[in-house]
Amino acid sequence: MFKNLSIRQLTYFVIACISVLYLVFIGIHYLLSRYFPSPWLQLLFMFIGLGINIYIVKSVLERFVFRKIKVIYKIIRDSKLTKKEKESVDIGSATFESVTEDVIEWTRDTQQEIEALKSLEEYRKSYVGNISHELKTPIFSIQGYLHTLLDGGLEDERVNRNYLMKASTNADRLQNIVEDMETISKLESSAVSLEFRKFDIKALTREIFDDLDKMAAEKNIKLQFKESASPNTTVNADRECIRQVMTNLVVNAIKYGKEGGGVKVSFYDLESQILIEVSDNGVGVEERHLKHLFDRFYRVDSSRSRKIGGSGLGLSIVKHIVEAHHQTINVRSTVGLGSTFGFTLEKG
């Protein structure tokens, strides 16, 4: 009968109980004052009545209010505390203010978790769609070339070698995508153990310039260091991982740079860190795209990006490697003027 009372009904119930009890006590008090005029007896009777009232209010509140609040509060506290902390918490001593603060904090944290899960779900859907599209493109190309060859093109000397070369190129692209995905998976799961050691990152960049000199020459792009850069370019990091970072950034700068332009690498001394920046004077990127540049398979111009080549995972790998070094990477860009990627490394 009383299990599902609302707050208002419970209030009326308590008022009714106290009112009835009050009327009963008035009647008993009247009789006592008439037949037993002793003031001590009347005072004792008043204390008994007060005690009964307190007991009724306490019983009703504990049964219908405090007990239910205690269950809810216990669930919230249990979800936030460790086992050792749970044993040391006295829920019965909690004030309404502390309960309210904990409930508000729990609600806020839960809402943030829900929003994060929704965001992750959207990202998962987008990622699955992107990876399907990226894998489908080279697979369909390979199938098309092979089927053409099987349907008679193999005997046609004008197309057989050409189609085999194109199928091989798409197979290489497919392999690059899979390898890059494997690299990201290892970085995310911390399966890659970084081998920190001191080395000169300017010397490493010079090696990368030598490796990419031919690629830059095809677009008449000059690879250079910024003058008056920091003389101290010794860092403490994983040399091969940072080689991959610098190679990806310089390659991107060449790919998206203007013909006859330049790629400039700068080093800045930031007390305990070295800031490395890779700049180009290419087409630049609109501001709305900047926050997505490090997302997997994100392409500002899909058709142009696929024509240039790449797995679409290069910048994502760069970000994972830099963050694995407990450092940050950022990008700034102006349409028509170029882009600058900058990241920090611990000083050697």
VEXRONU-678245 format. One line per field, with one value per residue (C-alpha): residue in three letters; chain; x, y, z. Coordinates in Angstrom, 1 decimal. Each point is the difference from the previous one (the first is absolute). Example, Ala and Ser with C-alpha at 12.3 -4.5 7.8 and 13.67 -1.06 7.14 Angstrom:
residues 2
gufi <- [ALA_SER]
voba <- [A_A]
x <- [12.3_1.4]
y <- [-4.5_3.4]
z <- [7.8_-0.7]
***
This chain:
residues 348
gufi <- [MET_PHE_LYS_ASN_LEU_SER_ILE_ARG_GLN_LEU_THR_TYR_PHE_VAL_ILE_ALA_CYS_ILE_SER_VAL_LEU_TYR_LEU_VAL_PHE_ILE_GLY_ILE_HIS_TYR_LEU_LEU_SER_ARG_TYR_PHE_PRO_SER_PRO_TRP_LEU_GLN_LEU_LEU_PHE_MET_PHE_ILE_GLY_LEU_GLY_ILE_ASN_ILE_TYR_ILE_VAL_LYS_SER_VAL_LEU_GLU_ARG_PHE_VAL_PHE_ARG_LYS_ILE_LYS_VAL_ILE_TYR_LYS_ILE_ILE_ARG_ASP_SER_LYS_LEU_THR_LYS_LYS_GLU_LYS_GLU_SER_VAL_ASP_ILE_GLY_SER_ALA_THR_PHE_GLU_SER_VAL_THR_GLU_ASP_VAL_ILE_GLU_TRP_THR_ARG_ASP_THR_GLN_GLN_GLU_ILE_GLU_ALA_LEU_LYS_SER_LEU_GLU_GLU_TYR_ARG_LYS_SER_TYR_VAL_GLY_ASN_ILE_SER_HIS_GLU_LEU_LYS_THR_PRO_ILE_PHE_SER_ILE_GLN_GLY_TYR_LEU_HIS_THR_LEU_LEU_ASP_GLY_GLY_LEU_GLU_ASP_GLU_ARG_VAL_ASN_ARG_ASN_TYR_LEU_MET_LYS_ALA_SER_THR_ASN_ALA_ASP_ARG_LEU_GLN_ASN_ILE_VAL_GLU_ASP_MET_GLU_THR_ILE_SER_LYS_LEU_GLU_SER_SER_ALA_VAL_SER_LEU_GLU_PHE_ARG_LYS_PHE_ASP_ILE_LYS_ALA_LEU_THR_ARG_GLU_ILE_PHE_ASP_ASP_LEU_ASP_LYS_MET_ALA_ALA_GLU_LYS_ASN_ILE_LYS_LEU_GLN_PHE_LYS_GLU_SER_ALA_SER_PRO_ASN_THR_THR_VAL_ASN_ALA_ASP_ARG_GLU_CYS_ILE_ARG_GLN_VAL_MET_THR_ASN_LEU_VAL_VAL_ASN_ALA_ILE_LYS_TYR_GLY_LYS_GLU_GLY_GLY_GLY_VAL_LYS_VAL_SER_PHE_TYR_ASP_LEU_GLU_SER_GLN_ILE_LEU_ILE_GLU_VAL_SER_ASP_ASN_GLY_VAL_GLY_VAL_GLU_GLU_ARG_HIS_LEU_LYS_HIS_LEU_PHE_ASP_ARG_PHE_TYR_ARG_VAL_ASP_SER_SER_ARG_SER_ARG_LYS_ILE_GLY_GLY_SER_GLY_LEU_GLY_LEU_SER_ILE_VAL_LYS_HIS_ILE_VAL_GLU_ALA_HIS_HIS_GLN_THR_ILE_ASN_VAL_ARG_SER_THR_VAL_GLY_LEU_GLY_SER_THR_PHE_GLY_PHE_THR_LEU_GLU_LYS_GLY]
voba <- [A_A_A_A_A_A_A_A_A_A_A_A_A_A_A_A_A_A_A_A_A_A_A_A_A_A_A_A_A_A_A_A_A_A_A_A_A_A_A_A_A_A_A_A_A_A_A_A_A_A_A_A_A_A_A_A_A_A_A_A_A_A_A_A_A_A_A_A_A_A_A_A_A_A_A_A_A_A_A_A_A_A_A_A_A_A_A_A_A_A_A_A_A_A_A_A_A_A_A_A_A_A_A_A_A_A_A_A_A_A_A_A_A_A_A_A_A_A_A_A_A_A_A_A_A_A_A_A_A_A_A_A_A_A_A_A_A_A_A_A_A_A_A_A_A_A_A_A_A_A_A_A_A_A_A_A_A_A_A_A_A_A_A_A_A_A_A_A_A_A_A_A_A_A_A_A_A_A_A_A_A_A_A_A_A_A_A_A_A_A_A_A_A_A_A_A_A_A_A_A_A_A_A_A_A_A_A_A_A_A_A_A_A_A_A_A_A_A_A_A_A_A_A_A_A_A_A_A_A_A_A_A_A_A_A_A_A_A_A_A_A_A_A_A_A_A_A_A_A_A_A_A_A_A_A_A_A_A_A_A_A_A_A_A_A_A_A_A_A_A_A_A_A_A_A_A_A_A_A_A_A_A_A_A_A_A_A_A_A_A_A_A_A_A_A_A_A_A_A_A_A_A_A_A_A_A_A_A_A_A_A_A_A_A_A_A_A_A_A_A_A_A_A_A_A_A_A_A_A_A_A_A_A_A_A_A_A_A_A_A_A_A_A_A_A_A_A_A]
x <- [0.0_2.8_2.7_-0.7_-1.0_0.9_1.8_-3.2_-1.9_2.7_-0.1_-3.8_0.4_2.5_-2.1_-3.1_1.8_1.4_-3.4_-1.9_2.6_-0.1_-3.8_0.3_2.6_-2.2_-2.8_2.3_1.5_-3.5_-0.9_3.3_-0.3_-3.5_0.5_3.7_1.0_3.7_2.3_2.7_-2.3_-1.1_3.6_0.9_-3.0_1.2_3.5_-1.6_-2.1_3.0_2.0_-2.8_-0.2_3.7_-0.1_-2.8_1.7_3.4_-1.6_-1.9_3.0_2.4_-2.4_-1.3_2.7_3.5_0.0_-0.8_2.5_2.6_-0.4_0.4_2.9_1.7_-0.2_1.5_2.8_0.8_0.4_2.5_2.1_2.5_-0.7_2.3_-1.7_-3.5_0.9_1.0_-3.1_-2.9_-3.0_-2.2_2.0_-0.3_-1.7_-2.6_2.4_2.7_-2.6_-1.2_3.6_0.8_-3.2_0.7_3.6_-1.1_-2.6_2.5_2.6_-2.6_-1.2_3.6_0.5_-3.2_1.1_3.5_-1.6_-2.2_3.0_1.9_-2.9_-0.2_3.8_-0.2_-2.8_2.0_3.2_-1.6_-1.4_3.3_2.1_-2.5_0.2_3.8_0.4_-2.7_1.7_3.3_-1.8_-2.5_2.9_2.0_-3.1_-0.7_3.5_0.3_-3.4_0.9_3.2_-1.9_-2.6_2.7_2.1_2.8_0.8_-0.2_3.5_-1.3_-1.8_1.3_3.1_-1.6_-3.0_2.3_2.0_-3.2_-1.3_3.4_-0.2_-3.4_1.1_2.9_-2.5_-2.2_3.1_0.9_-3.5_0.1_3.5_-0.9_-3.1_2.1_2.4_-2.8_-1.4_3.3_0.5_-3.5_0.5_3.5_1.4_2.8_2.7_1.8_3.8_1.0_3.5_1.6_0.6_0.2_-3.4_1.5_2.4_-2.9_-1.9_2.9_0.0_-3.7_0.6_2.6_-2.5_-2.8_2.2_-1.2_-3.6_0.4_1.9_-2.9_-2.1_3.0_-0.5_3.0_0.6_1.6_0.6_-1.2_2.9_0.7_-1.6_0.9_3.6_-1.0_-1.8_0.8_-3.1_-0.9_-2.3_-0.4_2.1_-1.8_-3.5_1.0_1.5_-3.5_-1.6_2.4_-0.2_-3.9_0.0_2.6_-1.6_-3.4_1.6_1.4_-3.2_-2.2_2.6_0.0_2.4_3.1_-0.7_1.8_-0.2_1.6_0.8_0.6_1.2_-0.7_1.4_-2.8_2.0_-0.6_-1.3_0.8_-2.8_0.3_-2.1_-0.4_-1.4_-1.0_-1.4_-2.6_-3.8_-0.7_-3.0_-3.3_-0.4_-3.1_2.3_2.9_-1.5_-0.6_3.4_1.4_-3.2_0.5_-0.8_-1.1_0.7_-0.6_-0.4_-0.7_0.5_3.3_1.3_-0.5_1.5_3.1_0.1_0.4_-2.0_-1.8_1.5_3.3_-0.9_-1.9_3.2_2.0_-2.4_0.1_3.8_0.3_-2.5_1.8_3.0_-2.4_0.2_-2.5_-0.3_-2.0_-0.6_-0.7_-0.9_-1.1_-1.7_2.2_3.1_0.8_0.0_2.3_0.1_1.7_0.8_2.2_2.6_1.9_3.4_3.0]
y <- [0.0_2.4_-1.2_2.3_3.2_3.3_2.7_2.0_-3.0_-0.8_3.5_-0.2_-3.3_1.3_3.1_-2.2_-2.3_2.9_1.8_-3.1_-0.6_3.6_-0.1_-3.2_1.6_3.1_-2.2_-2.0_3.2_1.4_-3.1_0.1_3.7_-0.7_-3.1_0.1_3.7_-0.8_2.2_-2.7_-2.6_2.4_0.8_-3.7_-0.5_2.8_-1.5_-3.4_1.6_1.8_-3.2_-1.8_2.8_-0.1_-3.8_0.2_2.6_-1.8_-3.3_1.4_1.9_-2.9_-2.5_2.0_2.6_-0.7_-3.7_0.7_2.9_-2.3_-2.6_2.5_1.7_-3.4_-0.8_3.3_-0.2_-3.7_1.0_2.7_-1.6_-2.8_-3.0_1.4_3.4_-1.6_-1.7_3.4_1.9_0.5_0.7_0.6_3.1_1.6_3.4_1.0_2.5_-2.6_-2.4_2.7_0.8_-3.6_-0.6_3.1_-1.1_-3.5_1.2_2.3_-2.8_-2.4_2.5_0.5_-3.7_-0.3_2.8_-1.6_-3.4_1.6_1.8_-3.3_-1.7_2.7_-0.2_-3.9_0.2_2.7_-2.0_-3.3_1.9_1.7_-3.2_-1.9_2.7_0.2_-3.8_-0.3_2.4_-1.9_-3.4_1.0_1.3_-3.2_-2.1_2.2_-0.3_-3.8_-0.8_2.0_-2.0_-3.3_1.0_0.1_3.0_-2.2_-0.9_3.7_1.4_3.5_-0.3_-3.1_1.4_3.4_-1.6_-2.2_3.0_1.9_-3.1_-0.2_3.7_-0.4_-3.1_2.0_2.7_-2.6_-1.4_3.6_0.5_-3.3_0.7_3.5_-1.3_-2.6_2.8_2.1_-3.1_-0.7_3.7_0.1_-3.3_1.1_-3.1_2.2_0.5_3.3_-0.1_3.5_1.2_3.4_1.0_3.0_0.5_2.5_-2.7_-2.4_2.6_0.4_-3.7_0.2_2.9_-2.2_-2.8_2.2_2.2_-1.7_0.3_3.7_0.6_-1.4_3.0_2.4_0.3_1.1_-1.8_2.3_0.9_3.3_2.4_1.1_-3.2_-1.3_-1.2_-2.7_-2.7_-3.0_-1.8_-3.1_-2.2_-3.2_0.9_-2.4_1.1_3.7_-0.8_-1.3_3.2_2.3_-2.0_0.1_3.7_0.9_-2.4_1.7_3.4_-1.0_-1.6_2.9_2.8_2.2_-0.8_2.1_0.7_-1.2_-2.1_1.5_-1.7_2.1_-0.8_2.1_-0.2_-0.2_-0.5_-3.7_-0.7_0.5_1.2_-1.4_1.6_-1.2_2.7_0.2_2.7_-2.1_0.2_0.1_-1.5_1.7_0.5_-2.4_-2.9_0.7_-1.9_-3.1_-0.2_-2.6_-2.2_-3.3_0.1_3.6_1.8_3.7_-0.7_-3.8_-0.1_2.0_-1.9_-3.4_1.2_1.1_-3.3_-1.1_-2.1_2.9_-1.1_1.9_2.9_-2.2_-2.1_3.2_1.1_-3.4_0.0_3.5_-0.7_-3.3_2.3_2.0_3.0_2.0_0.8_2.8_1.6_3.4_0.9_2.8_-0.7_1.0_0.5_-3.4_-2.1_-0.5_-3.2_0.4_-2.5_-0.1_-2.5_-0.2_1.6_-2.3]
z <- [0.0_1.0_-2.4_-2.9_1.8_-1.7_1.9_0.3_1.2_2.5_1.3_0.5_1.7_2.5_0.7_0.5_2.4_2.1_-0.1_1.2_2.7_1.0_0.4_2.1_2.2_0.5_1.1_2.4_1.3_0.7_2.0_1.9_0.8_1.3_2.0_0.7_0.4_0.8_-2.3_0.1_-1.5_-2.7_-0.8_-0.2_-2.3_-2.3_-0.3_-0.8_-2.7_-1.4_-0.1_-1.8_-2.6_-0.6_-0.3_-2.6_-2.1_0.2_-0.9_-3.0_-1.3_0.4_-1.5_-2.9_-0.7_1.5_-0.8_-3.7_-0.1_1.6_-2.7_-2.8_1.7_0.7_-3.7_-1.0_2.6_-0.9_-3.6_0.9_2.8_0.2_2.2_2.8_-0.1_0.1_3.3_1.6_-1.1_2.5_-2.2_3.0_1.0_-3.5_0.0_-2.6_-1.4_-0.6_-1.4_-2.4_-1.1_-0.6_-2.0_-2.1_-0.6_-0.8_-2.4_-1.7_-0.3_-1.3_-2.6_-1.1_-0.3_-2.0_-2.3_-0.4_-0.8_-2.6_-1.5_-0.1_-1.6_-2.7_-0.5_-0.2_-2.7_-1.9_0.3_-1.2_-3.0_-0.8_0.3_-2.2_-2.6_0.2_-0.4_-2.6_-2.4_-0.6_0.2_-2.7_-2.1_0.3_-0.8_-3.1_-1.4_0.7_-1.5_-3.1_-0.3_0.5_-2.6_-2.7_0.9_1.1_-3.7_-1.0_0.3_-0.1_3.4_1.9_1.5_0.6_1.8_2.1_1.1_1.0_1.9_1.7_1.0_1.5_1.8_1.5_1.0_1.7_1.9_1.1_1.4_1.9_1.4_1.1_1.7_1.8_1.1_1.4_1.8_1.6_1.0_1.6_1.9_1.1_-1.6_-1.5_2.5_-0.6_0.2_1.3_-0.7_-0.7_-3.6_-2.2_-1.7_-2.5_-1.2_-0.3_-2.0_-2.3_-0.7_-0.8_-2.3_-1.9_-0.2_-1.4_-2.2_-3.2_1.0_0.7_-3.2_-2.1_1.2_0.1_3.8_2.1_3.4_2.5_3.6_1.4_0.7_3.6_1.3_3.4_0.1_2.5_-1.9_2.2_1.2_2.1_-2.0_-2.1_-3.1_-2.4_1.1_-0.4_-3.4_-1.0_1.4_-1.8_-3.3_0.1_0.6_-2.7_-2.5_0.6_-0.3_-3.4_-1.2_0.8_-0.6_-3.0_-2.9_0.3_3.6_3.1_3.2_3.0_3.3_3.1_3.6_3.0_3.6_2.6_3.2_0.6_-3.5_-3.6_-2.3_-3.6_-2.8_-3.6_-2.2_-3.7_-2.2_-1.6_-0.4_3.7_1.9_0.9_3.8_0.1_-1.0_2.4_3.0_-2.1_-1.8_2.5_-0.3_-1.8_-3.7_0.2_-3.3_-0.7_-3.7_-0.5_-3.8_0.1_3.0_-1.5_-3.3_1.9_1.9_3.6_2.4_1.7_3.3_0.0_2.2_2.3_0.5_0.5_2.8_1.7_-0.1_1.4_2.8_0.8_0.8_2.3_-2.2_-2.2_-3.6_-1.6_-3.4_-1.3_-3.5_-2.3_-3.3_-2.9_2.2_1.4_3.2_3.0_2.1_3.4_2.7_3.1_1.3_3.2_-0.1_0.0]
***
